Amino acid sequence: MDLAEMQALDRQYLMPTYARYPIALERGEGTRVWDVNGKEYLDFLGGIAVNVLGHAHPAVVAAIREQAGRLLHTSNLYYTRPMLELAQLLVDNGGLGRAFFCNSGAEANEGAFKLARKYHWRRGDRARTRILSVTHAFHGRTFGALAATPKPEIQEGFGPLPPGFEAVEWGRADALAERLDGTVAAVIIEPVQGESGIHPADPAYLRAVADLTREHGALLIFDEIQCGMGRTGTFYAYQGYGVRPDILTLAKGLGGGLPIGAILATPEVASGFAPGDHGSTFGANPVACAAAVATVRTILRENLPARAAELGDYLLGRLRELAARWPDRVREVRGRGLMAALELGEHARRVLDGCHARGLLANVTAGTALRLLPPLTVTREEIDRAVEILSDAIAGV
């Protein structure tokens, strides 16, 4: 089946929710993928931060095969080994104390909102229902997650959204302080904003947010769906900031390519849930959990967070060389670890098209930023090749 046939089937059978790039991918290995015509690409998008170990990593593939042949699904009415192994790995390596597994990042955030409200409700503090997020955030597309994502362009037409969600200005602790009172259940923040174009939080800002939530009795939720799993240089992004949240949400890279999400919470906050308060039919699926166990063990065994910090610095340094060479086109370089973006303004999509033509996968987010999310296993040579392609694409604008 060629690209044209796929596009025709897409138009006939799928809902028009994606403006797909004209690329049909067939297989992948490591940092490389091949399309249906055999063209090779360097994948510096990685399924949008999902393929943290690259494509077809042997440990993940073996875990999926073994578990699929043993037990595909049971529901959460029973115990399974992969679920418990994964929870133990996440908690013992810096997690907060208790885990809940679901299928995606949006589900993880929905569950975090429910947990925050139920925690206060069980303590008798039932006025605490408001959830505060920040401008430019992205927390998902289900109703609660969408309400916490202050982007009119993706909210339009879906109202009325659930009440009790408000946004304050990103990066301003004083703006948050003005809105915190006895009705706020939680504040949710991405330590590194991803969909807005890779904006790392200032450490002093996150410390101030943590102090303010503690002072006012609100819970602090860190959305690490894109920036977690070693990508920013520590296993959890919050570890690199020295700020500990009450609730943490994960997804994307957790399963190494399979869909899985997680909520982590301190034992005190996790006590807000009791049997029947929350659930997920497919949550903690044995195959997804087995893939996640293999992914986490590989990240830890090979010390990939440290690798992400080192190669992230190298990548950002190479991107700053491009900014110095093309100051009229590269307005800014942003990033932390192996999360990077070039602010290209109106040139962004044309540069991306040039990257695709030359064999580099990335994407444009927030309309003006070219985003790079290579696997944690990327090599210096692959970074150099990607930067060479980027340079040619920028020159071709």
C-alpha positions in Angstrom: 0.0 0.0 0.0 1.5 3.3 -1.1 1.1 6.8 0.4 -1.7 7.8 -2.0 -3.7 4.7 -1.2 -3.3 5.3 2.5 -4.4 9.0 2.2 -7.5 7.8 0.2 -8.4 5.3 3.0 -7.8 8.0 5.6 -10.2 10.4 3.9 -12.8 7.7 3.5 -12.7 5.9 6.9 -11.1 8.1 9.6 -12.4 11.2 11.3 -10.6 14.3 10.2 -8.9 15.1 13.5 -5.3 15.2 12.2 -3.5 17.2 9.5 -1.0 14.4 8.9 2.3 15.0 7.2 2.5 13.3 3.8 4.7 10.5 5.1 3.7 6.8 5.6 6.0 5.0 8.0 6.6 1.3 7.7 9.2 0.3 10.2 11.8 1.6 12.7 15.0 0.7 14.5 16.8 2.8 17.0 16.7 6.5 16.0 15.8 5.6 12.4 12.5 4.9 10.6 11.7 4.0 7.0 8.6 4.9 4.9 6.7 2.7 2.5 9.1 3.7 -0.3 12.2 2.8 1.7 13.2 6.3 2.4 15.2 6.6 5.7 14.6 9.3 8.3 16.2 10.3 11.5 13.4 10.3 14.0 13.8 13.3 16.3 10.2 13.4 17.3 9.9 9.9 18.7 6.2 9.6 18.7 6.1 12.9 20.5 8.4 11.9 23.4 7.0 8.3 23.5 9.9 6.3 22.0 12.4 7.1 24.8 14.5 4.0 23.9 14.0 4.5 20.1 12.2 2.1 17.9 12.1 -1.7 18.4 14.4 -1.7 21.4 15.2 -5.4 22.1 14.3 -5.3 25.8 10.9 -3.8 25.2 10.2 -6.1 22.2 11.1 -9.2 24.3 9.0 -8.1 27.2 6.0 -7.5 25.0 6.4 -10.9 23.2 6.8 -12.8 26.4 3.9 -11.2 28.2 1.6 -11.4 25.2 2.1 -15.1 25.1 1.5 -15.5 28.8 -1.4 -13.2 29.7 -2.9 -10.3 27.7 -5.6 -8.9 30.0 -7.3 -9.6 33.3 -8.9 -6.4 34.6 -8.0 -4.8 37.9 -10.1 -7.4 39.8 -7.0 -9.5 40.1 -3.3 -9.1 40.9 -0.7 -9.3 38.2 3.1 -9.3 38.5 3.9 -6.6 35.8 1.6 -4.1 37.5 3.2 -4.6 40.9 6.7 -4.6 39.5 6.1 -1.3 37.7 4.6 0.4 40.7 7.6 -0.7 42.8 10.1 0.5 40.2 8.4 3.9 39.9 8.1 4.5 43.6 11.5 3.2 44.7 13.3 5.4 42.2 11.9 8.7 43.3 8.2 8.3 43.0 6.0 9.7 45.6 4.6 6.6 47.3 1.6 5.1 45.6 0.7 4.5 41.9 -2.4 4.2 39.8 -2.2 3.1 36.2 -4.4 4.2 33.2 -3.9 4.4 29.5 -2.8 7.9 28.6 -1.7 11.3 29.8 -5.1 12.9 29.6 -6.5 10.1 31.7 -3.7 10.5 34.2 -4.5 14.2 34.6 -8.2 13.5 34.9 -7.4 11.1 37.7 -5.1 13.6 39.4 -7.9 16.2 39.4 -10.3 13.7 40.9 -7.8 12.6 43.5 -7.0 16.2 44.6 -10.7 17.0 45.0 -11.5 13.7 46.8 -8.5 14.1 49.1 -9.8 17.5 50.4 -13.4 16.1 50.5 -12.4 13.2 52.7 -10.6 15.6 55.1 -13.8 17.6 55.4 -12.4 20.6 53.5 -15.2 20.4 50.9 -14.9 24.0 49.6 -11.6 23.1 47.9 -12.7 22.3 44.4 -10.9 24.8 42.1 -8.0 23.6 39.9 -5.5 26.3 38.9 -3.3 25.8 35.8 -1.0 28.2 34.0 -1.1 30.0 30.6 0.4 28.1 27.6 -0.1 24.8 29.4 -1.3 21.6 27.7 -2.8 18.8 29.8 -4.9 16.8 27.4 -8.1 16.8 25.3 -10.7 15.1 27.6 -13.1 17.5 29.2 -11.3 18.1 32.5 -7.9 18.1 30.9 -9.2 20.5 28.2 -10.6 22.8 30.9 -7.1 22.9 32.4 -5.6 23.7 29.0 -6.2 27.5 28.5 -6.0 27.4 24.7 -9.2 28.9 23.1 -8.3 27.4 19.7 -8.7 23.8 21.0 -11.5 24.6 23.5 -13.8 26.3 21.0 -17.0 24.5 20.3 -16.7 22.0 23.2 -18.4 24.1 25.8 -19.6 24.2 28.4 -16.4 22.8 29.9 -16.4 21.6 33.5 -16.4 24.4 36.0 -13.7 25.0 38.6 -10.7 25.4 36.3 -8.8 28.7 36.0 -5.5 29.7 34.5 -2.9 32.1 36.0 0.1 33.6 34.2 3.0 31.2 33.6 6.2 32.1 35.4 4.6 34.6 37.8 4.4 33.4 41.4 2.8 36.7 42.4 -0.1 36.0 40.0 -0.6 32.6 41.5 -0.5 34.0 45.1 -3.4 36.4 44.2 -5.6 33.5 43.2 -4.8 31.0 46.0 -7.4 30.8 48.8 -9.3 28.2 50.7 -11.3 27.0 47.6 -8.2 25.8 45.6 -7.8 22.1 45.6 -4.6 21.9 43.5 -2.3 23.7 41.1 -1.1 21.8 38.0 2.1 22.8 36.2 4.5 21.2 33.6 8.1 21.6 34.8 8.9 21.9 31.1 6.1 23.0 28.9 6.1 20.9 25.8 3.2 21.8 23.5 3.8 25.5 23.8 7.2 25.1 22.2 9.6 23.7 25.0 9.6 26.2 27.8 11.5 25.1 30.9 10.3 26.5 34.2 12.7 28.7 36.1 13.7 26.7 39.3 13.0 29.7 41.5 9.5 29.9 40.1 8.8 26.2 40.8 10.1 26.6 44.4 7.9 29.6 44.9 4.9 27.7 43.6 5.6 24.8 45.9 5.9 27.2 48.9 2.7 28.9 48.0 0.7 25.8 47.6 2.0 24.5 50.9 1.2 27.8 52.6 -2.3 27.8 51.3 -3.2 24.2 51.8 -3.5 23.3 48.1 -1.9 20.3 46.4 0.8 20.6 43.8 0.5 18.5 40.7 3.4 18.2 38.2 2.4 17.1 34.7 5.5 15.2 33.5 3.7 13.4 30.7 6.2 14.8 28.2 9.1 15.9 30.3 9.4 12.8 32.6 11.1 9.4 32.1 14.7 10.7 32.1 14.2 13.2 29.3 15.3 16.3 31.1 18.4 14.8 32.8 16.9 13.2 35.9 14.5 10.2 36.0 11.7 12.5 37.1 11.9 16.1 35.9 11.1 17.4 39.4 14.3 15.8 40.8 16.3 18.2 38.7 14.4 21.2 40.1 14.6 20.1 43.8 10.8 20.6 44.1 8.7 17.7 45.2 5.0 17.7 44.1 2.1 16.0 45.9 0.9 14.3 42.7 2.8 13.4 39.6 1.4 12.3 36.2 3.2 10.3 33.6 2.5 8.7 30.2 4.2 9.0 26.8 7.7 7.5 27.4 6.6 5.3 30.2 5.6 2.3 28.0 8.5 2.6 25.5 5.9 2.8 22.7 2.8 1.1 24.2 0.0 3.2 25.7 0.1 3.6 29.5 -0.3 6.4 31.9 0.3 6.7 35.6 -0.6 8.9 38.6 1.9 8.9 41.5 1.0 10.5 44.8 2.3 10.7 48.3 0.8 8.1 50.7 -1.1 10.9 52.5 -2.7 12.2 49.3 -3.2 8.7 47.8 -5.4 8.0 50.8 -8.0 10.3 49.2 -9.0 7.4 47.0 -10.9 4.4 48.3 -12.2 1.3 46.4 -14.7 2.4 43.9 -13.5 6.0 43.7 -11.6 5.6 40.4 -10.9 2.9 37.9 -9.9 1.9 34.4 -10.8 -1.3 32.5 -7.5 -1.4 30.6 -5.4 0.4 33.2 -2.4 -1.7 34.4 -2.8 -4.0 31.4 -0.2 -6.7 31.8 1.4 -6.2 28.4 1.6 -2.4 28.7 3.0 -2.8 32.2 5.6 -5.4 31.1 6.7 -3.0 28.4 7.0 -0.2 30.9 9.0 -2.4 33.3 11.5 -3.1 30.6 11.6 0.5 29.6 12.2 1.8 33.2 14.8 -0.9 33.9 16.7 0.0 30.8 16.6 3.7 31.6 17.9 3.0 35.1 20.4 0.3 34.2 22.0 2.3 31.3 21.8 5.6 33.3 20.0 7.3 30.4 18.9 10.4 32.4 22.6 11.3 32.7 23.1 10.6 29.0 20.1 12.9 28.3 21.7 15.7 30.3 25.0 15.3 28.5 23.7 14.9 25.0 21.0 17.5 25.6 23.7 20.1 26.4 25.5 19.0 23.2 22.3 19.3 21.1 21.5 22.7 22.5 25.0 23.9 21.8 24.8 22.7 18.2 21.4 24.4 17.8 22.8 27.7 19.2 25.4 27.5 16.5 22.6 27.6 14.0 21.1 30.6 15.8 24.4 32.4 15.5 24.6 31.5 11.8 21.0 32.4 11.0 20.0 35.2 13.5 17.3 36.5 11.2 15.6 33.1 11.1 16.4 31.4 14.4 15.0 33.7 17.0 15.7 31.6 20.1 16.9 28.1 21.2 15.1 26.6 24.2 15.4 23.3 26.0 16.3 21.1 28.9 17.9 17.7 28.4 16.7 16.1 25.2 13.7 18.4 24.9 14.7 21.2 22.5 13.0 23.8 20.2 14.1 26.3 17.6 11.9 29.4 17.6 11.5 30.1 13.9 8.5 32.3 13.7 6.8 32.3 10.3 9.6 30.2 8.8 8.8 27.2 11.0 6.7 25.1 8.7 8.9 25.7 5.7 11.9 24.6 7.7 10.0 21.5 8.8 9.2 20.7 5.2 12.8 21.0 4.3 13.7 18.6 7.2 11.2 16.1 6.0 12.6 16.3 2.4 16.1 15.7 3.7 15.3 12.8 6.0 14.7 14.3 9.5 11.4 14.0 11.5 10.5 16.7 13.9 7.3 18.8 14.2 6.1 22.4 14.6 4.2 23.2 17.8 2.6 26.4 18.9 2.8 27.4 15.2 6.3 28.8 15.3 8.6 26.4 17.2 10.3 23.4 15.6 10.4 20.8 18.3 13.0 18.0 18.8 12.4 15.0 21.1 15.0 12.4 20.1 15.3 9.1 22.0 17.5 9.0 25.1 19.6 6.5 23.1 20.5 9.0 20.4 24.2 9.4 19.5 26.4 12.4 19.0 26.8 11.4 15.3 23.0 11.3 14.9 22.7 14.8 16.5 25.4 16.1 14.2 23.5 14.7 11.2 20.2 16.2 12.4 21.8 19.6 12.9 23.4 19.3 9.4 19.9 18.7 7.9 18.4 21.5 10.0 21.1 23.9 8.7 20.4 22.9 5.1 16.6 23.3 5.7 17.0 26.8 7.3 19.3 27.8 4.4 16.7 26.7 2.0 14.0 29.0 3.3 
